[in-house]
């Protein structure tokens, strides 16, 4: 019966991810992963000729300052190793997993990896929780599947769920008793490190657990620990090689200098935010984790708590964000919190009631919490992201269908989606020197491209301010097209036509 329930839960996770998935290459992260998956697919298809970085001739030739930056779409920065090319800001792991899907099914097929990772995370949570008991594993799997943080991410093409899935798989394997548990744990940790390199310290905690596992003799600890380390090492080497390829140094990343991202002054505000977000989205029941050392003493609880503390410690000094969705940073150990909550509830029932069978109580408590979690996820728009993000695909598809092949689109937020769906070159206006708008238009026309301006409503005021000295920046003529009431496309040449009374009418598209 429990196997059937787990299978139903996994199927539900996949169904939710597919039904409400906003699998759109629009934002910085989503385009970064989707675009890079295409590059990795090219390398898989043609190992000798496929390239991870393709130079943009305009970036090499454009005369304005920081020209390479203006041709770097969202989620990318100018490459440090290939002049004129762009390097992805995001880690490579998810893109590498998406690449075979892209190779077989095309650019959009890569998004199919996300529902599968969602199911893997829930399954690994069950396996890790079952170390305390199968009922606890099932309750934790349900709580993880219903978690607002999980539901918000399992409908997006981002690396949070994949990284969490790999880490939970590493934990579940490390705490198993099978013959090859250490190598599977190391391989999962290796994949997790490639997917989210900054969480590599979690891997050390798992290795120490294997080395000092108390129920085993010393000789039986050393071999698994060394096996685990050998299996985890390729992920570290892969990260170093990838960062060397893109950024010129194995210690560099696409996110910038560490001093710009981390500061001790961030610790207190981040602590307040993360703890309040956990409390609000997962009820005060999350505080039961603090009782684990007293009610669940042992190596297993110590490992889980150590991983939670390390995960928190890695992000407390990080940049301060205001939106609850950045609780996603804790997703790699949030399932461990759910396991400890379920295990503490089980221990409390067994210790403080005359009834030894805690399963009915645990099932009821998990069901009540899960209902609350799902309602909270709905209130926080987890199931509306598909509709909210669809504008990127609609605008990009319109560009591909309605704009001429030689169109060059000057945009910012849509600089990735225009490339992905419209297959047109883009120039990022908020990276362009404020004195260069008019001359940039002349330059791209001279190169045989027809310039267009594409904005969301909120961007237009920023464009006007940045290029206040240019007549084009006034945007004082009707757009050539308006898509879904959210995105407008302007043809600069229409300004003079409008003033002469000959501009074509605006085309409206859904």
N, C-alpha and C positions, 0 to 999 in steps of 0.2 A: 504493500500500500504506500509506503514512504517513497519507494522508487517511482511510483506513478505520480505522486504529488510533486516530486522534484521535477519529473519530466514535464508536467503541466506548467510548473513555475518557469522553467527554462523556455518553454514554448511561448509563454505569455510575455517574457522579456523580449524575445525576438519579435513577436507580433507588435508590441508597443513601440519598439525601436523603428520598425518598418512603417507602421501606421502613422506615427507622429514625427517621424524623422525629418529634420530640416537638412537633408543631405544636399547642401548647396555650397559650391565653391564661391563664397562671397566675402566673408570677413577675413581678417588677417590670418588667423590660424587655419581656417578651413581651406582657403585657397593655397596656403603654403603647403599643406599636406597633399592636397589633390594635385597641384601642379608638380610637386616633386615626385609624386608617385608615377606620373607620366614620364619623368626623366629616368627614374629607375627602371621603368618598363622598357624604355628604349635601350637601356644598357643590357637588360635581360635578353631582349630580342636580338641585339647586335653587339655582343661583348667587345668586338674590336673597333666598331665605329660609333656606337651609342655614346652620347655625351651627357654628363650631369649638368654641365654649364655651357650654355650656348651664347656666344657674344651677340650683342645687338649693335649693328653698324652705326645707328644714329647716336648711341651712347658714346661711341668712340669719336664721332665727328662733330657733335653739337658744340657750338661756341660759348654757351653760357656757363657760369660757375656751377660746379658739382653736377655736371650733366648726367653722369652715370646714376646719380641718386634719383633724378627725375624720371628715369626709365626703369626704375625698380618698383614693381607693383607692391601692393600690400603684402606683408608677410615676408618680404625679401629686402636685401641690402645689396649694394654693389659688391661683387666678388673681390676678394683680396688676392686671388691667384690667376684669374682669367680676365684680362681687361675687357670691359664692355659687357660682361656677363653679370647675372644676378645670382646671389647665394641665398638659400632659404634660412630664415631666422629660426625656424622650428627644428627640433631634433629629427633624425632620419628614420627612427624605428617604425613608426606607423606607416610612413610612406613606403618603406621597404616591404611591409606586409601587404599594403594595398596594391603594389606593383603587379604581382601575378594576376590579380583580379582585372586590373587595367589591361594587361597584355591579352587576356582571354576575351574580355567583354567590352572593352573600350573605356574611355576616360571616366564615365560615371560609375562603372562597375566597382571601382575601388571602394565606394561607400558601403558595399556589402560587408566589409570587414567589421564595421561597428556593431551591428546586431550580434554577430558571432562572438565578439569580444565581451559584449554585455552578458551573454549566456555563460561564457567561460568564467567571468568574474563571479557570478552567482554560484556556479558549480564549484569553483575553488573555495568560495566561502563556506559552502556546505561541508566540503572535505576537511577544511581546517577546523571548523566548528565541531565536527564529529569527533575530534580528538577528546572533547569533553563529554560526548554522547551524541548519538544520532539525532535525538530530539532537539538538542541544542543546535546542532548543525542545520537542521531544517528551519528552525525558528530564525537563526541568523541569516540564512539564505533569503527567507521571506522579507526580513527587515531590510536587508541590503537591496533587494529588488524593488522595494517600495520607497527607499530613501529619496528624499527630494534632490539631494546632490547627485545621486546616481541617475535618476530619471531625467534630470536636466541635461546630463552629459551624454546619455545613451542615445539621444536623438540628435546628436551633433557629430560631425566628422572631426573630432579632436582627439588628442592622445591621452586624455585623463582616464577614460575607461580602459583602453588597452594597457596602459602602464599599470593601473591597479590590478587588472586581470593577471598580468605576468607576475607581479609581486605576490598576490594571493596564491598563485600556483606555486611559486617558490616556497612560500610558507607551508602550504599544504604538503608539498613533497618533502620538505626538510623535517617535518614532524611525523612523517609516515615511518613505517617499519620495514618497508620492502627492501629488496636487495639493491636496487638501483635508485633509491630515493635521493641520494646526495647528488648524483649526476643530473637527474631531472630538475632538482632544485637549482643547481648551478646554471643549467641552460636557461631556465625561466628567469633567473636573476640577470643573466647575460642579456636576454632579450629586453628585460625591463630597463636595464641601464642604457641600451641603445635608444629606447623609446623615450626615456626621461632621465638624462645623464645626471642631473643634479641630485637625484635620489639614490645614487650609488652607495652612500653610507648605510642605507637599509641592508644592503648585501653583507656588510661586515657583521651586523648583528646576527644575521642568520648563520654566518660562518662560525661565529663564537658559540652560538647555541649548539651547533654540531660538534664543536671541539670540546665543550664542557657539559655535554648532555649527561646528567647525573646518573641515569639508570644504566649506563653502559660502562664497561671497563675502559681504561685509558687507551689501550690498543685499538679497541673498537670505535674510538672517537677520532683518532688521528687520521685513519684512512678516509672516512667519509668527509672530514673537514678538508683534506687535501684534494679529494676528488671534486668536492664542491668548488673550491677555489680555482682548480684547473678549468672547470666547466664555465665558471663565471668570467674568467679572464678574457675570453674573446670579445665579450661585449665592451669591456674597457678599451681594448686595443682598437676595436672597430670605431668607437667614438673618437679616439685620438686620431685615427687615419682620416675619418670623415671631416673632422674639424680642421685638420691640416690641409685637406683638399679644398675646402671652401673658404677658410678664414686665414690660412697661412701659418697657423700654429695649433698644435694639439690641445692647447689650453684655452683657446679662444672659442667664442660662440657667437651666434647671431644676435644675442640680446644685449651686447655691449659690455662695457667694463664692469667688473664686480663692484667697484666703489660707487658706481651710479645706481646699482640695484639694491645693495645691502647696506644697512646702517643700524647701529645699536638703537638709534632713536625710533626705529620702526617697531621695536619689540613690544613695548607697552600698548600702543594703539592696535597693533595686529592681534595681540593676545585678547584684548577686549572684543575685537570684532569676531575672531574665530570662535571664541567660547560663547558669545551671544548668538552667533549664527547657528552653532550646534544646538544650543538650548532651544532656540526658537523653532528650528526645523525638525528636531528630533525629540522634542519634549524634555522635561527635566529627567526623564529616565536615563538620559545619556550620562548623568552624574553617577549612576551605578557602577560605571567603569572604575571609579575611585575605590570601590569596595573590593575589587578583585584581589589585591594583595592580601587581604585579610580573610576572605571567604574562599579564595581559590589559590592558596599558596602552591608554588611549584615552578618548574622550569618553563612550562607552557605559558602560564600567565606572565611570567617575567619576560619571555620573548615578545609576547604580544604588546605588553606595556612599553617595553624598550623601543619597539618599532614605532609605536604611536608617539612616544616622546621625541624620537629622532625626526619623524615626519614633521611634527610641530616645530621642532628646533630649527629645521632647515628653512622654514617659511616665516617664522616670526621676525627675523631681521630683513625680510624681503620687502619689496615695494608695498606700500599701503594702498589697498583698494577699498572702495566704498560699497561695492555691490556684493550681495550674499553669494552670488554664483561662484565667487572665488573660493568658496568652501571646497571647490573641486580640487584644490591643492592637497587637501587631506584625504581625498578619495582612496589613495593606496592603502590607508590604514583604517578608514571608516568601517569597512567590513569587520576588522578586528574588534573595533568598538562594539559593533552589533553582536559579535560572538560573546564578548565579555558581558554585555548587558544580559543576554539570554542565559549565560552560564551563572551569573550572579543571581538572577531571578530563580533559577533552578535550585541553587544552593540555599537561598533564603527559604524557599518553600520546604525543602527537605529538612532544614535545620530548625525552623520555627513553627512547623505545623506537625500534627501527628500523622499526616499522610505521606507515605514514602514515594508514591507515584506522582511526579510533578508534571507529567506530560499534558494532562488536560489543562492545568493552569497555565503552563508555558504556551500551549497552542492558543489559548484564549487571549493571553497577554500580547503575544506576537500579532495576532489578528487585529486586535484593537489598535495597537501602535501602527500597524501597516496601513489601516484605514486612515488614520490621522496623517501619516506620512504622505500618502497619495493625495489627500485633500490639500495638504500644504504645498505639494509640488504643483498641483493645478492652480492654486492661488498665486503661485510664483511664476506662472506662465510657461511651465515645462512643456505643456501640450499645445502651446500657441506659437512656438518657435518656427514651426513649418510655415505657417502663414506669414509670420513676420520676416522671415529670411527669403521668401519666394521672390521678392522684388529684385534680388540680385540676378536670379536666373532669367526672370522676365526681361529685365533691361538688357542683359547680355545677349539673349536670344534675339531681341529686337534689333540690336546692333548688327548681329550676324546676318539677319534676314533683310533689313531695310537700308542699311548704310552701304555705300560702295566699297568694293574690295580695298581701295587705297585710302580708306578712312583712317585717320589717327585721332584717337579720342583723348581729349584732355579732361582728366577726372581725378578723383582721389579714392573715395570709399569703394568705387566700382572698378578700380584699376586692375583687380584680379579677375572679377567676373566677366568683364568685357573681353579679356584675353581668353578665358576658359570657355565661355559660351559663344562669344562673338568672333573669336579668332582675329581680333584687330589689335594693332599696336596701341599702347597707351603712353601718356605723359602725365606725371603726377603734378598737379598744379601747385599744391602746397609745399612742394620741394623746389619749385622754380623761383629763381631770384625775382623779386617784385618789379625790377626794372626791365625784365626781359619778355614780358608776355607778347607784345606786338612783334618784336623781333623774332621770337620763337615761332609765331604764326607764319611769318615770312620765310623762315628757315624751312619749316616742314613742307610748305607749299613748293619751295624750291627743290625739295627732295622728291617731289612727285606725290605728296600725300595731301588729302583734303582734311583740314582740321575740323573737329566737332568738340563741343563742350557738353559734358554730361554731369549733372548734379542731382543730389537729393535736395529737397527744399531747404534743409538746415545748412547746407554747404554754400548756398548762393551768397548769403551775407558775408561769409568769410572770404569768398572769392572777390567780392566787391571791395572789401577792405584791403586785401593784400595787393590788389592791382589798381588802386584808386586812381592812378594817373593815366590809365588806359581807357579809351572810349569803349572798348569791347567789354571791360569789366563792369560797365553799367548794366549790362543785360537788359537793355531798355527796348527790346523788340520781342515779339512772340516766339516761343520755342518752336523748333521744327517738329518736335514730337513730345508727347507727354504719356508716360507709361504708368498705368494703375493709379494715377493721381499722386504718385510719389516721386517719380524720376522724370526730369526734363532734359531734353537734348536740344542744344542750340547750334545752329550753323552760323559761324561768324559772318560769312558773306551775306547772310540774310539781313544784317543790320542796315546796310545801304539800300537793299531792295525794299525794306520796310519803310524807310524814310522817303523812298520814291513811290510808295504805294503799290509795289509789284511783288511783295514777299508772298510765297506760297502759304496756304493755311496750315495751322498746326494739325498734325496727325495724332489722333488719340488712340491709344492701345490699352488693352486690359493688362 
